[in-house]
Amino acid sequence: MIIFETSRLQVRSLSNTDIVDLLSVYQQKKNMRYIQSGRTDWTYTELKTKVERCNQGENGGLWGIFLIENQQLIGEVGLFDSFEDATHLEMGYILDHFHWQKGLGYELVKALMNYAFSELRIKQLSARMYAENQGSIKLAEKLGMKVYQKGRTPAGKAFMWFVIDNCLVVSD
């Protein structure tokens, strides 16, 4: 099922075959360096279970990111019920490093925010990231997100927590 599209990307539900392709993204250290666990030893069964678990909530889910031109899977994107308030979701994504610095992150997250606000009627979105992840920090700021909190994880890594209230992100 297609969730949304941009000019270059299609975001849709993941099939079992797609999970095999996504596994190769998860197994690359460069792709996982800004992800909380940072693991690269994922198995197909673990990843399939994660996708199923993330897709059990009322709002949001975890979907594949595909290039429209060739239907290549290049990552994942999701909206997560991380908060007790059902009108507040957390967003996150993993984009294969071969596709970094091409404007795809901006295109993807802008469309994800519009989807969450217009289709799901979410009131607030959050994004948490490591402070060293300058690309995602710049992206959050460019899309109008504001720093809600700065801190350190239990492991001592600096993080930033961004939020944005309901708005449609239409400008470039």
PyMOL commands that place a pseudoatom at each C-alpha (Angstrom):
pseudoatom trace, name=CA, resn=MET, resi=1, chain=A, elem=C, hetatm=0, pos=[0.000, 0.000, 0.000]
pseudoatom trace, name=CA, resn=ILE, resi=2, chain=A, elem=C, hetatm=0, pos=[1.328, 3.431, -0.962]
pseudoatom trace, name=CA, resn=ILE, resi=3, chain=A, elem=C, hetatm=0, pos=[1.434, 5.837, 1.992]
pseudoatom trace, name=CA, resn=PHE, resi=4, chain=A, elem=C, hetatm=0, pos=[2.595, 8.934, 0.061]
pseudoatom trace, name=CA, resn=GLU, resi=5, chain=A, elem=C, hetatm=0, pos=[4.767, 9.994, -2.863]
pseudoatom trace, name=CA, resn=THR, resi=6, chain=A, elem=C, hetatm=0, pos=[7.056, 12.879, -3.676]
pseudoatom trace, name=CA, resn=SER, resi=7, chain=A, elem=C, hetatm=0, pos=[8.545, 13.803, -7.036]
pseudoatom trace, name=CA, resn=ARG, resi=8, chain=A, elem=C, hetatm=0, pos=[11.309, 11.185, -6.606]
pseudoatom trace, name=CA, resn=LEU, resi=9, chain=A, elem=C, hetatm=0, pos=[10.203, 8.928, -3.764]
pseudoatom trace, name=CA, resn=GLN, resi=10, chain=A, elem=C, hetatm=0, pos=[7.436, 6.503, -2.966]
pseudoatom trace, name=CA, resn=VAL, resi=11, chain=A, elem=C, hetatm=0, pos=[6.763, 5.512, 0.629]
pseudoatom trace, name=CA, resn=ARG, resi=12, chain=A, elem=C, hetatm=0, pos=[4.839, 2.274, 0.975]
pseudoatom trace, name=CA, resn=SER, resi=13, chain=A, elem=C, hetatm=0, pos=[4.258, -0.787, 3.114]
pseudoatom trace, name=CA, resn=LEU, resi=14, chain=A, elem=C, hetatm=0, pos=[7.080, -3.318, 3.237]
pseudoatom trace, name=CA, resn=SER, resi=15, chain=A, elem=C, hetatm=0, pos=[6.684, -6.814, 1.787]
pseudoatom trace, name=CA, resn=ASN, resi=16, chain=A, elem=C, hetatm=0, pos=[8.752, -9.773, 2.974]
pseudoatom trace, name=CA, resn=THR, resi=17, chain=A, elem=C, hetatm=0, pos=[10.998, -9.314, -0.080]
pseudoatom trace, name=CA, resn=ASP, resi=18, chain=A, elem=C, hetatm=0, pos=[11.424, -5.625, 0.770]
pseudoatom trace, name=CA, resn=ILE, resi=19, chain=A, elem=C, hetatm=0, pos=[12.536, -6.590, 4.280]
pseudoatom trace, name=CA, resn=VAL, resi=20, chain=A, elem=C, hetatm=0, pos=[15.355, -8.647, 2.738]
pseudoatom trace, name=CA, resn=ASP, resi=21, chain=A, elem=C, hetatm=0, pos=[16.468, -5.531, 0.826]
pseudoatom trace, name=CA, resn=LEU, resi=22, chain=A, elem=C, hetatm=0, pos=[16.093, -3.330, 3.928]
pseudoatom trace, name=CA, resn=LEU, resi=23, chain=A, elem=C, hetatm=0, pos=[18.295, -5.755, 5.841]
pseudoatom trace, name=CA, resn=SER, resi=24, chain=A, elem=C, hetatm=0, pos=[21.235, -4.782, 3.606]
pseudoatom trace, name=CA, resn=VAL, resi=25, chain=A, elem=C, hetatm=0, pos=[20.694, -1.128, 4.615]
pseudoatom trace, name=CA, resn=TYR, resi=26, chain=A, elem=C, hetatm=0, pos=[20.653, -2.138, 8.301]
pseudoatom trace, name=CA, resn=GLN, resi=27, chain=A, elem=C, hetatm=0, pos=[23.854, -4.123, 7.974]
pseudoatom trace, name=CA, resn=GLN, resi=28, chain=A, elem=C, hetatm=0, pos=[25.988, -1.170, 6.851]
pseudoatom trace, name=CA, resn=LYS, resi=29, chain=A, elem=C, hetatm=0, pos=[27.814, 0.601, 9.661]
pseudoatom trace, name=CA, resn=LYS, resi=30, chain=A, elem=C, hetatm=0, pos=[27.703, 4.001, 7.940]
pseudoatom trace, name=CA, resn=ASN, resi=31, chain=A, elem=C, hetatm=0, pos=[23.891, 3.820, 7.712]
pseudoatom trace, name=CA, resn=MET, resi=32, chain=A, elem=C, hetatm=0, pos=[23.463, 2.876, 11.368]
pseudoatom trace, name=CA, resn=ARG, resi=33, chain=A, elem=C, hetatm=0, pos=[25.949, 5.216, 13.045]
pseudoatom trace, name=CA, resn=TYR, resi=34, chain=A, elem=C, hetatm=0, pos=[23.248, 7.724, 14.040]
pseudoatom trace, name=CA, resn=ILE, resi=35, chain=A, elem=C, hetatm=0, pos=[20.662, 5.111, 15.044]
pseudoatom trace, name=CA, resn=GLN, resi=36, chain=A, elem=C, hetatm=0, pos=[20.168, 4.508, 18.757]
pseudoatom trace, name=CA, resn=SER, resi=37, chain=A, elem=C, hetatm=0, pos=[21.319, 0.885, 18.890]
pseudoatom trace, name=CA, resn=GLY, resi=38, chain=A, elem=C, hetatm=0, pos=[23.843, 1.296, 16.067]
pseudoatom trace, name=CA, resn=ARG, resi=39, chain=A, elem=C, hetatm=0, pos=[23.546, -2.435, 15.465]
pseudoatom trace, name=CA, resn=THR, resi=40, chain=A, elem=C, hetatm=0, pos=[24.585, -3.910, 12.136]
pseudoatom trace, name=CA, resn=ASP, resi=41, chain=A, elem=C, hetatm=0, pos=[24.041, -7.563, 13.019]
pseudoatom trace, name=CA, resn=TRP, resi=42, chain=A, elem=C, hetatm=0, pos=[20.282, -7.607, 12.378]
pseudoatom trace, name=CA, resn=THR, resi=43, chain=A, elem=C, hetatm=0, pos=[18.697, -10.825, 11.129]
pseudoatom trace, name=CA, resn=TYR, resi=44, chain=A, elem=C, hetatm=0, pos=[15.753, -11.090, 8.772]
pseudoatom trace, name=CA, resn=THR, resi=45, chain=A, elem=C, hetatm=0, pos=[13.542, -12.394, 11.591]
pseudoatom trace, name=CA, resn=GLU, resi=46, chain=A, elem=C, hetatm=0, pos=[14.492, -9.518, 13.927]
pseudoatom trace, name=CA, resn=LEU, resi=47, chain=A, elem=C, hetatm=0, pos=[13.825, -6.908, 11.268]
pseudoatom trace, name=CA, resn=LYS, resi=48, chain=A, elem=C, hetatm=0, pos=[10.526, -8.505, 10.221]
pseudoatom trace, name=CA, resn=THR, resi=49, chain=A, elem=C, hetatm=0, pos=[9.423, -8.549, 13.872]
pseudoatom trace, name=CA, resn=LYS, resi=50, chain=A, elem=C, hetatm=0, pos=[10.385, -4.878, 14.248]
pseudoatom trace, name=CA, resn=VAL, resi=51, chain=A, elem=C, hetatm=0, pos=[8.376, -3.896, 11.160]
pseudoatom trace, name=CA, resn=GLU, resi=52, chain=A, elem=C, hetatm=0, pos=[5.332, -5.883, 12.361]
pseudoatom trace, name=CA, resn=ARG, resi=53, chain=A, elem=C, hetatm=0, pos=[5.540, -4.363, 15.856]
pseudoatom trace, name=CA, resn=CYS, resi=54, chain=A, elem=C, hetatm=0, pos=[5.833, -0.820, 14.507]
pseudoatom trace, name=CA, resn=ASN, resi=55, chain=A, elem=C, hetatm=0, pos=[2.800, -1.338, 12.278]
pseudoatom trace, name=CA, resn=GLN, resi=56, chain=A, elem=C, hetatm=0, pos=[0.452, -2.389, 15.094]
pseudoatom trace, name=CA, resn=GLY, resi=57, chain=A, elem=C, hetatm=0, pos=[-0.470, 1.099, 16.306]
pseudoatom trace, name=CA, resn=GLU, resi=58, chain=A, elem=C, hetatm=0, pos=[-3.470, 3.164, 15.261]
pseudoatom trace, name=CA, resn=ASN, resi=59, chain=A, elem=C, hetatm=0, pos=[-1.416, 6.003, 13.832]
pseudoatom trace, name=CA, resn=GLY, resi=60, chain=A, elem=C, hetatm=0, pos=[1.862, 5.822, 12.052]
pseudoatom trace, name=CA, resn=GLY, resi=61, chain=A, elem=C, hetatm=0, pos=[3.902, 2.810, 11.131]
pseudoatom trace, name=CA, resn=LEU, resi=62, chain=A, elem=C, hetatm=0, pos=[7.183, 1.826, 9.520]
pseudoatom trace, name=CA, resn=TRP, resi=63, chain=A, elem=C, hetatm=0, pos=[7.423, 1.891, 5.741]
pseudoatom trace, name=CA, resn=GLY, resi=64, chain=A, elem=C, hetatm=0, pos=[9.917, 1.509, 2.939]
pseudoatom trace, name=CA, resn=ILE, resi=65, chain=A, elem=C, hetatm=0, pos=[11.408, 4.373, 0.936]
pseudoatom trace, name=CA, resn=PHE, resi=66, chain=A, elem=C, hetatm=0, pos=[11.607, 3.576, -2.781]
pseudoatom trace, name=CA, resn=LEU, resi=67, chain=A, elem=C, hetatm=0, pos=[13.010, 5.530, -5.704]
pseudoatom trace, name=CA, resn=ILE, resi=68, chain=A, elem=C, hetatm=0, pos=[10.151, 6.084, -8.148]
pseudoatom trace, name=CA, resn=GLU, resi=69, chain=A, elem=C, hetatm=0, pos=[12.436, 5.785, -11.186]
pseudoatom trace, name=CA, resn=ASN, resi=70, chain=A, elem=C, hetatm=0, pos=[13.383, 2.151, -10.541]
pseudoatom trace, name=CA, resn=GLN, resi=71, chain=A, elem=C, hetatm=0, pos=[11.504, 1.045, -7.391]
pseudoatom trace, name=CA, resn=GLN, resi=72, chain=A, elem=C, hetatm=0, pos=[14.808, 0.485, -5.547]
pseudoatom trace, name=CA, resn=LEU, resi=73, chain=A, elem=C, hetatm=0, pos=[14.395, 0.368, -1.768]
pseudoatom trace, name=CA, resn=ILE, resi=74, chain=A, elem=C, hetatm=0, pos=[16.746, 2.952, -0.261]
pseudoatom trace, name=CA, resn=GLY, resi=75, chain=A, elem=C, hetatm=0, pos=[15.661, 3.013, 3.388]
pseudoatom trace, name=CA, resn=GLU, resi=76, chain=A, elem=C, hetatm=0, pos=[12.845, 3.205, 5.872]
pseudoatom trace, name=CA, resn=VAL, resi=77, chain=A, elem=C, hetatm=0, pos=[10.722, 5.945, 7.377]
pseudoatom trace, name=CA, resn=GLY, resi=78, chain=A, elem=C, hetatm=0, pos=[8.263, 5.864, 10.214]
pseudoatom trace, name=CA, resn=LEU, resi=79, chain=A, elem=C, hetatm=0, pos=[5.905, 7.584, 12.572]
pseudoatom trace, name=CA, resn=PHE, resi=80, chain=A, elem=C, hetatm=0, pos=[5.933, 6.089, 16.046]
pseudoatom trace, name=CA, resn=ASP, resi=81, chain=A, elem=C, hetatm=0, pos=[3.626, 6.160, 19.078]
pseudoatom trace, name=CA, resn=SER, resi=82, chain=A, elem=C, hetatm=0, pos=[6.401, 7.126, 21.492]
pseudoatom trace, name=CA, resn=PHE, resi=83, chain=A, elem=C, hetatm=0, pos=[4.190, 9.306, 23.671]
pseudoatom trace, name=CA, resn=GLU, resi=84, chain=A, elem=C, hetatm=0, pos=[1.043, 8.759, 25.727]
pseudoatom trace, name=CA, resn=ASP, resi=85, chain=A, elem=C, hetatm=0, pos=[-0.708, 11.506, 23.752]
pseudoatom trace, name=CA, resn=ALA, resi=86, chain=A, elem=C, hetatm=0, pos=[-2.068, 9.901, 20.564]
pseudoatom trace, name=CA, resn=THR, resi=87, chain=A, elem=C, hetatm=0, pos=[-1.895, 13.252, 18.762]
pseudoatom trace, name=CA, resn=HIS, resi=88, chain=A, elem=C, hetatm=0, pos=[1.891, 13.428, 19.181]
pseudoatom trace, name=CA, resn=LEU, resi=89, chain=A, elem=C, hetatm=0, pos=[4.093, 11.104, 17.107]
pseudoatom trace, name=CA, resn=GLU, resi=90, chain=A, elem=C, hetatm=0, pos=[7.823, 10.693, 16.718]
pseudoatom trace, name=CA, resn=MET, resi=91, chain=A, elem=C, hetatm=0, pos=[9.305, 10.504, 13.243]
pseudoatom trace, name=CA, resn=GLY, resi=92, chain=A, elem=C, hetatm=0, pos=[12.464, 8.820, 12.096]
pseudoatom trace, name=CA, resn=TYR, resi=93, chain=A, elem=C, hetatm=0, pos=[14.160, 7.481, 9.012]
pseudoatom trace, name=CA, resn=ILE, resi=94, chain=A, elem=C, hetatm=0, pos=[17.199, 5.597, 7.762]
pseudoatom trace, name=CA, resn=LEU, resi=95, chain=A, elem=C, hetatm=0, pos=[18.425, 6.447, 4.298]
pseudoatom trace, name=CA, resn=ASP, resi=96, chain=A, elem=C, hetatm=0, pos=[21.128, 4.355, 2.639]
pseudoatom trace, name=CA, resn=HIS, resi=97, chain=A, elem=C, hetatm=0, pos=[24.311, 6.450, 2.608]
pseudoatom trace, name=CA, resn=PHE, resi=98, chain=A, elem=C, hetatm=0, pos=[24.604, 6.090, -1.177]
pseudoatom trace, name=CA, resn=HIS, resi=99, chain=A, elem=C, hetatm=0, pos=[21.631, 8.480, -1.345]
pseudoatom trace, name=CA, resn=TRP, resi=100, chain=A, elem=C, hetatm=0, pos=[22.798, 11.105, 1.165]
pseudoatom trace, name=CA, resn=GLN, resi=101, chain=A, elem=C, hetatm=0, pos=[23.306, 14.728, 0.142]
pseudoatom trace, name=CA, resn=LYS, resi=102, chain=A, elem=C, hetatm=0, pos=[20.914, 14.580, -2.811]
pseudoatom trace, name=CA, resn=GLY, resi=103, chain=A, elem=C, hetatm=0, pos=[18.036, 16.428, -1.160]
pseudoatom trace, name=CA, resn=LEU, resi=104, chain=A, elem=C, hetatm=0, pos=[16.098, 13.216, -0.619]
pseudoatom trace, name=CA, resn=GLY, resi=105, chain=A, elem=C, hetatm=0, pos=[15.999, 13.585, 3.173]
pseudoatom trace, name=CA, resn=TYR, resi=106, chain=A, elem=C, hetatm=0, pos=[14.408, 17.014, 2.891]
pseudoatom trace, name=CA, resn=GLU, resi=107, chain=A, elem=C, hetatm=0, pos=[11.922, 15.798, 0.284]
pseudoatom trace, name=CA, resn=LEU, resi=108, chain=A, elem=C, hetatm=0, pos=[11.055, 12.765, 2.390]
pseudoatom trace, name=CA, resn=VAL, resi=109, chain=A, elem=C, hetatm=0, pos=[10.654, 14.467, 5.767]
pseudoatom trace, name=CA, resn=LYS, resi=110, chain=A, elem=C, hetatm=0, pos=[8.696, 17.406, 4.336]
pseudoatom trace, name=CA, resn=ALA, resi=111, chain=A, elem=C, hetatm=0, pos=[6.221, 14.951, 2.777]
pseudoatom trace, name=CA, resn=LEU, resi=112, chain=A, elem=C, hetatm=0, pos=[6.114, 12.862, 5.967]
pseudoatom trace, name=CA, resn=MET, resi=113, chain=A, elem=C, hetatm=0, pos=[5.260, 15.939, 8.025]
pseudoatom trace, name=CA, resn=ASN, resi=114, chain=A, elem=C, hetatm=0, pos=[2.517, 16.938, 5.587]
pseudoatom trace, name=CA, resn=TYR, resi=115, chain=A, elem=C, hetatm=0, pos=[1.135, 13.394, 5.690]
pseudoatom trace, name=CA, resn=ALA, resi=116, chain=A, elem=C, hetatm=0, pos=[1.115, 13.334, 9.503]
pseudoatom trace, name=CA, resn=PHE, resi=117, chain=A, elem=C, hetatm=0, pos=[-0.542, 16.737, 9.809]
pseudoatom trace, name=CA, resn=SER, resi=118, chain=A, elem=C, hetatm=0, pos=[-3.029, 16.555, 6.931]
pseudoatom trace, name=CA, resn=GLU, resi=119, chain=A, elem=C, hetatm=0, pos=[-3.927, 12.848, 6.727]
pseudoatom trace, name=CA, resn=LEU, resi=120, chain=A, elem=C, hetatm=0, pos=[-3.454, 11.666, 10.311]
pseudoatom trace, name=CA, resn=ARG, resi=121, chain=A, elem=C, hetatm=0, pos=[-4.388, 15.017, 11.890]
pseudoatom trace, name=CA, resn=ILE, resi=122, chain=A, elem=C, hetatm=0, pos=[-1.477, 14.810, 14.311]
pseudoatom trace, name=CA, resn=LYS, resi=123, chain=A, elem=C, hetatm=0, pos=[-1.035, 17.896, 16.494]
pseudoatom trace, name=CA, resn=GLN, resi=124, chain=A, elem=C, hetatm=0, pos=[2.707, 17.597, 17.133]
pseudoatom trace, name=CA, resn=LEU, resi=125, chain=A, elem=C, hetatm=0, pos=[5.708, 15.745, 15.724]
pseudoatom trace, name=CA, resn=SER, resi=126, chain=A, elem=C, hetatm=0, pos=[9.031, 15.025, 17.407]
pseudoatom trace, name=CA, resn=ALA, resi=127, chain=A, elem=C, hetatm=0, pos=[12.415, 13.951, 16.142]
pseudoatom trace, name=CA, resn=ARG, resi=128, chain=A, elem=C, hetatm=0, pos=[15.291, 12.912, 18.377]
pseudoatom trace, name=CA, resn=MET, resi=129, chain=A, elem=C, hetatm=0, pos=[18.822, 12.654, 17.101]
pseudoatom trace, name=CA, resn=TYR, resi=130, chain=A, elem=C, hetatm=0, pos=[22.395, 12.519, 18.233]
pseudoatom trace, name=CA, resn=ALA, resi=131, chain=A, elem=C, hetatm=0, pos=[24.039, 15.944, 18.403]
pseudoatom trace, name=CA, resn=GLU, resi=132, chain=A, elem=C, hetatm=0, pos=[26.791, 14.709, 16.058]
pseudoatom trace, name=CA, resn=ASN, resi=133, chain=A, elem=C, hetatm=0, pos=[24.185, 14.076, 13.312]
pseudoatom trace, name=CA, resn=GLN, resi=134, chain=A, elem=C, hetatm=0, pos=[24.554, 17.515, 11.764]
pseudoatom trace, name=CA, resn=GLY, resi=135, chain=A, elem=C, hetatm=0, pos=[22.720, 16.569, 8.572]
pseudoatom trace, name=CA, resn=SER, resi=136, chain=A, elem=C, hetatm=0, pos=[19.533, 15.687, 10.431]
pseudoatom trace, name=CA, resn=ILE, resi=137, chain=A, elem=C, hetatm=0, pos=[19.847, 18.708, 12.726]
pseudoatom trace, name=CA, resn=LYS, resi=138, chain=A, elem=C, hetatm=0, pos=[20.096, 21.053, 9.728]
pseudoatom trace, name=CA, resn=LEU, resi=139, chain=A, elem=C, hetatm=0, pos=[17.154, 19.284, 8.107]
pseudoatom trace, name=CA, resn=ALA, resi=140, chain=A, elem=C, hetatm=0, pos=[14.990, 19.629, 11.235]
pseudoatom trace, name=CA, resn=GLU, resi=141, chain=A, elem=C, hetatm=0, pos=[15.820, 23.333, 11.472]
pseudoatom trace, name=CA, resn=LYS, resi=142, chain=A, elem=C, hetatm=0, pos=[15.171, 23.900, 7.751]
pseudoatom trace, name=CA, resn=LEU, resi=143, chain=A, elem=C, hetatm=0, pos=[11.724, 22.338, 8.148]
pseudoatom trace, name=CA, resn=GLY, resi=144, chain=A, elem=C, hetatm=0, pos=[10.850, 24.648, 11.035]
pseudoatom trace, name=CA, resn=MET, resi=145, chain=A, elem=C, hetatm=0, pos=[11.366, 22.287, 13.943]
pseudoatom trace, name=CA, resn=LYS, resi=146, chain=A, elem=C, hetatm=0, pos=[12.511, 23.813, 17.232]
pseudoatom trace, name=CA, resn=VAL, resi=147, chain=A, elem=C, hetatm=0, pos=[14.818, 22.373, 19.878]
pseudoatom trace, name=CA, resn=TYR, resi=148, chain=A, elem=C, hetatm=0, pos=[12.698, 21.109, 22.747]
pseudoatom trace, name=CA, resn=GLN, resi=149, chain=A, elem=C, hetatm=0, pos=[15.438, 19.517, 24.813]
pseudoatom trace, name=CA, resn=LYS, resi=150, chain=A, elem=C, hetatm=0, pos=[19.148, 18.754, 24.774]
pseudoatom trace, name=CA, resn=GLY, resi=151, chain=A, elem=C, hetatm=0, pos=[20.698, 16.079, 26.901]
pseudoatom trace, name=CA, resn=ARG, resi=152, chain=A, elem=C, hetatm=0, pos=[22.720, 12.908, 27.141]
pseudoatom trace, name=CA, resn=THR, resi=153, chain=A, elem=C, hetatm=0, pos=[21.680, 9.316, 26.687]
pseudoatom trace, name=CA, resn=PRO, resi=154, chain=A, elem=C, hetatm=0, pos=[22.372, 6.832, 29.511]
pseudoatom trace, name=CA, resn=ALA, resi=155, chain=A, elem=C, hetatm=0, pos=[25.465, 5.866, 27.497]
pseudoatom trace, name=CA, resn=GLY, resi=156, chain=A, elem=C, hetatm=0, pos=[26.653, 9.495, 27.578]
pseudoatom trace, name=CA, resn=LYS, resi=157, chain=A, elem=C, hetatm=0, pos=[25.969, 10.479, 23.938]
pseudoatom trace, name=CA, resn=ALA, resi=158, chain=A, elem=C, hetatm=0, pos=[24.702, 14.026, 23.423]
pseudoatom trace, name=CA, resn=PHE, resi=159, chain=A, elem=C, hetatm=0, pos=[21.259, 14.240, 21.798]
pseudoatom trace, name=CA, resn=MET, resi=160, chain=A, elem=C, hetatm=0, pos=[18.792, 16.857, 20.626]
pseudoatom trace, name=CA, resn=TRP, resi=161, chain=A, elem=C, hetatm=0, pos=[15.018, 16.587, 20.669]
pseudoatom trace, name=CA, resn=PHE, resi=162, chain=A, elem=C, hetatm=0, pos=[13.124, 18.684, 18.119]
pseudoatom trace, name=CA, resn=VAL, resi=163, chain=A, elem=C, hetatm=0, pos=[9.373, 19.334, 17.946]
pseudoatom trace, name=CA, resn=ILE, resi=164, chain=A, elem=C, hetatm=0, pos=[6.963, 21.041, 15.576]
pseudoatom trace, name=CA, resn=ASP, resi=165, chain=A, elem=C, hetatm=0, pos=[3.283, 21.798, 16.002]
pseudoatom trace, name=CA, resn=ASN, resi=166, chain=A, elem=C, hetatm=0, pos=[0.734, 21.044, 13.316]
pseudoatom trace, name=CA, resn=CYS, resi=167, chain=A, elem=C, hetatm=0, pos=[1.536, 22.899, 10.129]
pseudoatom trace, name=CA, resn=LEU, resi=168, chain=A, elem=C, hetatm=0, pos=[1.698, 22.050, 6.470]
pseudoatom trace, name=CA, resn=VAL, resi=169, chain=A, elem=C, hetatm=0, pos=[5.246, 22.351, 5.175]
pseudoatom trace, name=CA, resn=VAL, resi=170, chain=A, elem=C, hetatm=0, pos=[4.832, 23.641, 1.659]
pseudoatom trace, name=CA, resn=SER, resi=171, chain=A, elem=C, hetatm=0, pos=[7.685, 26.049, 1.075]
pseudoatom trace, name=CA, resn=ASP, resi=172, chain=A, elem=C, hetatm=0, pos=[11.155, 25.187, -0.154]
for i in range(1, 172): cmd.bond("trace and resi %d" % i, "trace and resi %d" % (i + 1))
show_as sticks, trace
zoom trace
